[in-house]
């Protein structure tokens, strides 16, 4: 697993713009090498800003959006089209504004398509991931080229919360009931799946996240601070604004 690199930006807006530029560049480089990038999206306010910055970038057309496979690390188990779903937010901010192949967009099945059964949604998403994997992946999911994650104030990533059962689950995708953060029912990739990415980017803004950033980088246990768990096979980056970087451990240098 890779050693994290830390990049700090003066504001959430500059963080979003920098992450968007880096995302476009990464996908162009992957496509130039002949790969179809597998990218895992995240949700939340900073992710929404990143998606909008990509959509508004003049460089977005450098990406062949019809040759990108998109996944979500977690999803709120709600009706299709609900404004609180990560998928809905990503479509409004970015996906509806680029020429994307709908067959390469892989949303977590919503409640109205799974008989209101989150376990069925999780099983269907796990099956979709398995179908997309190849023998070279040596596992039940693709080896993602890029996985983007936000971090909660208590250190959660995706919908993996401290000390909750999903953190201990060995399946690739699981249902989460009783989430400490509403809505209470969610579907999430597990830690073993989040660790199957060549690059992991944590994109974090806000002073309320600074302690979680500190603990994750300081080496806290992933069961207490889930953000300490995911690491990229080749690269791990923490993209922060100055508020989120307010409590960085003294032994960490900023790139």
C-alpha positions in Angstrom: 0.0 0.0 0.0 1.2 3.5 -0.8 2.3 6.2 1.6 -0.1 9.2 1.6 0.7 12.5 -0.1 -0.9 15.7 1.3 -1.9 18.7 -0.8 -3.5 21.7 0.9 -5.5 24.4 -0.9 -6.5 27.8 0.5 -10.3 27.3 0.2 -12.9 24.7 -0.6 -13.4 26.4 -4.0 -9.8 26.1 -4.9 -9.7 22.5 -3.6 -12.6 21.6 -5.9 -11.0 23.2 -8.9 -7.7 21.5 -8.3 -9.3 18.1 -7.8 -11.4 18.6 -11.0 -8.3 19.5 -13.0 -6.4 16.5 -11.5 -9.4 14.2 -12.3 -9.5 15.3 -15.9 -5.8 14.9 -16.3 -5.8 11.4 -14.8 -8.6 10.2 -17.0 -6.9 11.6 -20.1 -3.7 9.9 -19.2 -5.4 6.5 -18.6 -7.3 6.7 -21.9 -4.1 7.7 -23.7 -2.6 4.5 -22.5 -5.5 2.5 -23.9 -7.3 1.9 -20.7 -11.0 2.5 -20.0 -10.9 4.1 -16.5 -12.9 2.6 -13.7 -13.6 5.6 -11.4 -15.5 5.4 -8.1 -17.4 8.6 -7.2 -18.3 9.9 -3.8 -21.0 12.2 -2.5 -21.3 15.2 -0.3 -20.9 18.9 -0.7 -17.3 19.0 -1.7 -17.8 16.2 -4.3 -20.7 18.2 -5.7 -18.3 21.2 -6.1 -15.7 18.9 -7.8 -18.3 17.5 -10.2 -19.5 21.0 -11.1 -15.9 22.2 -11.6 -15.3 19.3 -14.0 -18.5 20.2 -16.0 -17.5 23.8 -16.2 -13.9 23.2 -17.2 -12.8 23.9 -20.8 -10.6 20.8 -20.6 -13.5 18.4 -19.9 -13.8 17.6 -23.7 -10.3 16.1 -23.5 -11.9 13.1 -21.8 -13.8 10.6 -24.0 -16.7 10.3 -21.5 -18.2 7.4 -23.5 -15.1 5.4 -22.4 -15.3 5.8 -18.6 -16.8 3.3 -16.2 -18.4 5.0 -13.2 -19.2 3.5 -9.8 -20.3 4.8 -6.4 -18.6 3.9 -3.1 -21.9 4.2 -1.3 -25.4 5.3 -1.7 -28.4 6.4 0.3 -31.1 3.8 0.0 -33.9 6.1 -1.4 -36.2 6.3 -4.3 -34.6 6.7 -7.8 -34.2 10.4 -8.5 -34.3 11.4 -4.9 -32.3 14.6 -4.5 -30.4 13.1 -1.5 -29.0 10.2 -3.6 -25.3 10.6 -4.6 -26.2 9.4 -8.1 -28.9 12.2 -8.5 -26.4 14.9 -7.4 -23.7 13.6 -9.7 -26.0 13.4 -12.7 -27.2 17.0 -12.1 -23.7 18.4 -11.6 -21.8 16.5 -14.2 -23.1 13.4 -15.9 -26.1 15.0 -17.6 -23.7 17.6 -19.1 -21.2 15.3 -20.8 -21.6 12.6 -23.5 -21.5 9.6 -21.3 -22.4 6.0 -22.2 -25.3 5.2 -19.9 -24.3 1.5 -19.9 -21.0 2.5 -18.3 -22.7 4.3 -15.4 -23.4 1.9 -12.5 -25.6 3.4 -9.8 -26.5 1.5 -6.7 -30.0 0.1 -7.2 -32.5 2.4 -5.5 -35.3 1.3 -3.1 -38.1 1.4 -5.8 -36.2 -1.1 -8.0 -35.4 -3.6 -5.2 -38.7 -4.0 -3.4 -37.4 -1.7 -0.7 -34.9 -4.3 0.3 -31.4 -2.9 0.9 -29.8 -6.3 1.1 -31.1 -7.1 -2.4 -29.6 -3.7 -3.6 -26.3 -4.6 -2.1 -26.3 -8.1 -3.6 -27.2 -6.7 -7.1 -24.4 -4.1 -6.9 -21.9 -6.8 -5.8 -23.0 -8.9 -8.8 -22.5 -5.9 -11.1 -19.0 -5.4 -9.7 -18.2 -9.1 -10.2 -19.4 -9.0 -13.8 -17.1 -6.1 -14.5 -14.0 -7.8 -13.0 -11.5 -9.7 -15.1 -9.2 -12.6 -14.3 -6.4 -10.1 -13.9 -8.2 -8.5 -11.0 -7.9 -11.6 -8.9 -11.0 -10.8 -6.9 -14.8 -10.1 -7.0 -14.5 -6.5 -8.1 -12.5 -4.6 -10.7 -9.3 -3.0 -9.7 -10.4 0.6 -9.8 -8.2 3.1 -11.4 -9.4 5.9 -9.1 -11.4 5.9 -5.9 -12.6 9.2 -4.4 -13.7 9.5 -0.8 -15.0 12.1 1.5 -14.4 11.9 5.3 -17.0 12.6 8.0 -16.2 14.5 11.2 -16.0 11.2 13.1 -13.8 9.6 10.4 -16.3 7.7 8.4 -15.7 7.0 4.7 -18.4 5.8 2.2 -21.0 4.6 4.7 -18.6 2.8 6.9 -18.9 4.3 10.4 -16.7 3.7 13.4 -17.3 0.3 15.2 -20.4 -0.5 13.0 -20.9 -4.0 11.7 -20.3 -3.1 8.0 -16.6 -2.4 8.9 -16.2 -6.1 9.8 -18.0 -7.5 6.8 -16.0 -9.4 4.3 -18.4 -9.2 1.4 -17.8 -6.6 -1.4 -21.0 -4.6 -0.8 -23.3 -4.5 2.2 -26.5 -2.9 3.4 -26.2 -0.5 6.3 -29.1 -0.1 8.7 -29.1 2.4 11.6 -26.6 4.7 10.1 -25.6 7.4 12.6 -26.0 10.0 9.8 -29.4 10.2 8.1 -30.8 8.6 6.1 -30.5 5.5 8.3 -30.4 2.9 5.5 -27.6 2.9 3.0 -25.6 0.6 0.7 -21.8 0.7 0.7 -18.7 -0.9 -0.6 -16.8 -2.6 2.2 -13.3 -1.9 3.3 -11.9 -4.8 1.3 -13.5 -3.2 -1.8 -12.3 0.3 -1.0 -8.7 -1.1 -0.9 -8.9 -2.4 -4.5 -8.0 0.9 -6.2 -4.8 1.9 -7.8 -5.3 5.5 -6.6 -7.3 6.7 -3.6 -8.0 10.4 -3.2 -9.5 11.7 0.0 -11.1 15.1 -0.8 -11.9 16.9 2.5 -12.9 20.4 3.4 -14.0 22.1 6.6 -12.6 22.5 10.1 -15.1 19.9 11.5 -13.1 17.3 9.6 -9.6 18.3 10.8 -9.5 16.0 13.8 -10.5 13.0 11.7 -7.8 13.9 9.1 -5.3 14.0 11.9 -6.3 10.7 13.4 -6.4 8.9 10.0 -2.9 10.2 9.1 -1.5 9.5 12.6 -2.3 5.8 12.2 -5.5 5.3 14.2 -7.1 1.9 13.8 -9.6 1.7 11.0 -12.3 0.3 13.2 -12.2 3.5 15.3 -11.4 5.8 12.4 -12.5 4.2 9.1 -10.6 6.8 7.0 -7.4 5.2 8.2 -8.3 2.1 6.2 -8.3 2.8 2.5 -5.0 3.1 0.7 -4.2 3.1 -3.0 -2.2 0.2 -4.4 -0.1 2.8 -6.2 -1.0 6.2 -4.8 -2.9 7.7 -1.9 -3.6 11.5 -1.8 -5.2 13.7 0.8 -6.6 16.8 -1.0 -7.5 19.3 1.7 -8.5 22.9 2.2 -6.7 24.9 4.9 -9.5 24.3 7.4 -9.4 20.5 7.1 -5.6 20.6 7.3 -5.8 22.6 10.6 -4.6 19.7 12.8 -2.2 17.8 10.6 0.3 15.7 12.5 3.6 17.5 12.9 5.6 14.6 11.3 3.7 14.9 8.0 5.0 17.1 5.2 2.8 18.9 2.7 3.6 18.4 -1.0 
